[in-house]
Amino acid sequence: MSGFELHSEIREEVAKLCAKFPGEYWRTLDAVRGYPTEFVHALTEAGYLAVLVPEEYGGSGLGLSAAAAILETIHEQGCNGAACHAQMYTMGTVLRHGSDAQKQHYLPKIATGELRLQAFGVTEPTSGTDTTALRTTARREGDEYVVNGQKVWTSRAEHSDLMLLLARTTPRDQVAKKTDGLSTFLIDMQAAKGHGLTLRPIRSMMNHNSCEVFFDDMRIPADTLVGTEGKGFRYILDGMNAERLLIAAECIGDAKWFIQKATEYAKARVVFGRPIGQNQGIQFPIANAYAKMRAAELMVQDGLARFERGEPCGEQANMAKMLASEASWAAAEMCVQTHGGFGFAEEYDVERKFRETRLYQVAPISTNLILSYLAEHVLGLPRSY
Ligand SMILES: Cc1cc2nc3c(=O)[nH]c(=O)nc-3n(C[C@H](O)[C@H](O)[C@H](O)COP(=O)(O)OP(=O)(O)OC[C@H]3O[C@@H](n4cnc5c(N)ncnc54)[C@H](O)[C@@H]3O)c2cc1C
């Protein structure tokens, strides 16, 4: 793929790091819904979570394809990047739209891991995907904003120092466009906890450390506003292509893990006096999953190359996310079937990865919304909602 860099050396080093965190590590955490502190620490120490932070702020200033190579490898090795992937890219909003003072203060600390900016508060229980209908408000009072409302599914909130929050600063009926009047804030969660900010963990299908977040007259300094008041929705949109491409890379990694696991098992498991992989009923689904993964991988690579060249890539980023999440799910389904009963046994890790990879057809954006984006913005079909 022209213009796409594979980052083979990074992949090799990340794989070595991941080898220290085998299936047993993830299984133990999964049982208690624990946070992979040691794994995140190892990635931070090695500098992998700071690859997108520019060098002048202490990061390595690499392109998105380097971050994608890291996340894909993490997933290909059977680990999970969801505990910390947002530390890589949430800072992009501050980098692109923050003030000099915010950049100088926060980015170097985010680069070293001293501060974790990996909580992203957009989704709310009532508005769902219709982001502009969100109800959390931030009202200006002197040199403060007073925040009231609720978020849901705020991942890693308990393991983050800062939260990027999207809240309404002008009521929807007082703005010309419903996308106006929303603002982004960079909130010091440690200071706010117990002072209007409450977290409540959500137990979910897989170990994801997501929370409900409640704001009850939470007072934050006015200088926590990122960029211009009322323009926050656009700032959030700006980061979405990067996020979609990185999540897509994780899905490709998952698909590769499932395909390798199934291939090894199909060669080793002997039933009726021959390896099950000798039966085409077992071979074909594995080959099919491989073909789907490779096709999705090319779309991810195309999206990354366009992103790095500074070209529009909304179409490719959305398609990459959709196709890669479908490819990883097809591979997961195939892997369970290939393993027969053992696909359900925790010690094989297949059932855990199966649960983990299911998420990506729903979050951070669900497949229907991607299809509607393609229908409307790429194919010119009438807007449906
Ligand atoms: C584990 C997990 C972690 C998450 N982490 C975060 C996070 O850190 N920060 C954050 O802000 N959010 C987070 N989310 C939220 C996630 O982004 C949303 O769940 C997702 O965008 C879907 O929104 P919803 O759940 O409100 O579904 P809804 O918007 O209620 O949609 C439900 C279903 O209806 C479909 N649908 C809705 N409208 C239409 C339409 N017009 N046409 C066709 N179909 C439609 C959707 O595609 C979906 O299948 C997380 C979610 C999960 C499960």
The ligand as an SDF file (V2000), in Angstrom:
LIG
                    3D

 53 58  0  0  0  0  0  0  0  0999 V2000
  -18.1440   -0.7260   26.8480 C   0  0  0  0  0  0  0  0  0  0  0  0
  -18.4890    0.6200   26.2990 C   0  0  0  0  0  0  0  0  0  0  0  0
  -17.5750    1.6550   26.4140 C   0  0  0  0  0  0  0  0  0  0  0  0
  -17.9100    2.9380   25.9760 C   0  0  0  0  0  0  0  0  0  0  0  0
  -17.0360    3.9860   26.1970 N   0  0  0  0  0  0  0  0  0  0  0  0
  -17.4550    5.2560   25.9670 C   0  0  0  0  0  0  0  0  0  0  0  0
  -16.6730    6.3760   26.3810 C   0  0  0  0  0  0  0  0  0  0  0  0
  -15.5660    6.2180   26.9180 O   0  0  0  0  0  0  0  0  0  0  0  0
  -17.1690    7.6230   26.1900 N   0  0  0  0  0  0  0  0  0  0  0  0
  -18.3690    7.8510   25.6200 C   0  0  0  0  0  0  0  0  0  0  0  0
  -18.7720    9.0060   25.4750 O   0  0  0  0  0  0  0  0  0  0  0  0
  -19.1540    6.8070   25.1830 N   0  0  0  0  0  0  0  0  0  0  0  0
  -18.7170    5.5270   25.3720 C   0  0  0  0  0  0  0  0  0  0  0  0
  -19.5140    4.4640   24.9930 N   0  0  0  0  0  0  0  0  0  0  0  0
  -20.8110    4.7180   24.3960 C   0  0  0  0  0  0  0  0  0  0  0  0
  -20.8920    4.3120   22.9320 C   0  0  0  0  0  0  0  0  0  0  0  0
  -20.2140    5.2420   22.1450 O   0  0  0  0  0  0  0  0  0  0  0  0
  -22.3860    4.1950   22.5970 C   0  0  0  0  0  0  0  0  0  0  0  0
  -22.9040    3.0890   23.3330 O   0  0  0  0  0  0  0  0  0  0  0  0
  -22.6110    4.0000   21.1320 C   0  0  0  0  0  0  0  0  0  0  0  0
  -22.2150    5.1410   20.4200 O   0  0  0  0  0  0  0  0  0  0  0  0
  -24.0860    3.7190   20.8600 C   0  0  0  0  0  0  0  0  0  0  0  0
  -24.8960    4.6530   21.5160 O   0  0  0  0  0  0  0  0  0  0  0  0
  -26.1040    4.1650   22.4420 P   0  0  0  0  0  0  0  0  0  0  0  0
  -25.6000    3.0680   23.3090 O   0  0  0  0  0  0  0  0  0  0  0  0
  -26.6840    5.3330   23.1200 O   0  0  0  0  0  0  0  0  0  0  0  0
  -27.1230    3.5550   21.4230 O   0  0  0  0  0  0  0  0  0  0  0  0
  -28.3870    4.2610   20.7560 P   0  0  0  0  0  0  0  0  0  0  0  0
  -28.0120    5.5720   20.1660 O   0  0  0  0  0  0  0  0  0  0  0  0
  -29.4990    4.2250   21.7420 O   0  0  0  0  0  0  0  0  0  0  0  0
  -28.6720    3.2460   19.5840 O   0  0  0  0  0  0  0  0  0  0  0  0
  -29.1870    1.9290   19.8200 C   0  0  0  0  0  0  0  0  0  0  0  0
  -29.2280    1.1850   18.4960 C   0  0  0  0  0  0  0  0  0  0  0  0
  -30.0570    1.8890   17.5730 O   0  0  0  0  0  0  0  0  0  0  0  0
  -29.3470    2.1940   16.4030 C   0  0  0  0  0  0  0  0  0  0  0  0
  -29.7710    3.5200   15.8890 N   0  0  0  0  0  0  0  0  0  0  0  0
  -29.9180    4.6750   16.5910 C   0  0  0  0  0  0  0  0  0  0  0  0
  -30.3300    5.6590   15.7670 N   0  0  0  0  0  0  0  0  0  0  0  0
  -30.4240    5.1320   14.5280 C   0  0  0  0  0  0  0  0  0  0  0  0
  -30.7600    5.6400   13.2470 C   0  0  0  0  0  0  0  0  0  0  0  0
  -31.0980    6.9160   13.0670 N   0  0  0  0  0  0  0  0  0  0  0  0
  -30.7460    4.7850   12.1900 N   0  0  0  0  0  0  0  0  0  0  0  0
  -30.4320    3.4850   12.3610 C   0  0  0  0  0  0  0  0  0  0  0  0
  -30.0940    2.9440   13.5330 N   0  0  0  0  0  0  0  0  0  0  0  0
  -30.0810    3.7580   14.6080 C   0  0  0  0  0  0  0  0  0  0  0  0
  -27.8840    2.2010   16.7950 C   0  0  0  0  0  0  0  0  0  0  0  0
  -27.0570    1.9240   15.6800 O   0  0  0  0  0  0  0  0  0  0  0  0
  -27.8530    1.0940   17.8350 C   0  0  0  0  0  0  0  0  0  0  0  0
  -27.6970   -0.1420   17.2040 O   0  0  0  0  0  0  0  0  0  0  0  0
  -19.1580    3.1600   25.3650 C   0  0  0  0  0  0  0  0  0  0  0  0
  -20.0660    2.0970   25.2020 C   0  0  0  0  0  0  0  0  0  0  0  0
  -19.7520    0.8560   25.6720 C   0  0  0  0  0  0  0  0  0  0  0  0
  -20.7570   -0.2530   25.5430 C   0  0  0  0  0  0  0  0  0  0  0  0
  1  2  1  0
  2  3  1  0
  2 52  2  0
  3  4  2  0
  4  5  1  0
  4 50  1  0
  5  6  2  0
  6  7  1  0
  6 13  1  0
  7  8  2  0
  7  9  1  0
  9 10  1  0
 10 11  2  0
 10 12  1  0
 12 13  2  0
 13 14  1  0
 14 15  1  0
 14 50  1  0
 15 16  1  0
 16 17  1  0
 16 18  1  0
 18 19  1  0
 18 20  1  0
 20 21  1  0
 20 22  1  0
 22 23  1  0
 23 24  1  0
 24 25  2  0
 24 26  1  0
 24 27  1  0
 27 28  1  0
 28 29  2  0
 28 30  1  0
 28 31  1  0
 31 32  1  0
 32 33  1  0
 33 34  1  0
 33 48  1  0
 34 35  1  0
 35 36  1  0
 35 46  1  0
 36 37  1  0
 36 45  1  0
 37 38  2  0
 38 39  1  0
 39 40  1  0
 39 45  2  0
 40 41  1  0
 40 42  2  0
 42 43  1  0
 43 44  2  0
 44 45  1  0
 46 47  1  0
 46 48  1  0
 48 49  1  0
 50 51  2  0
 51 52  1  0
 52 53  1  0
M  END
$$$$
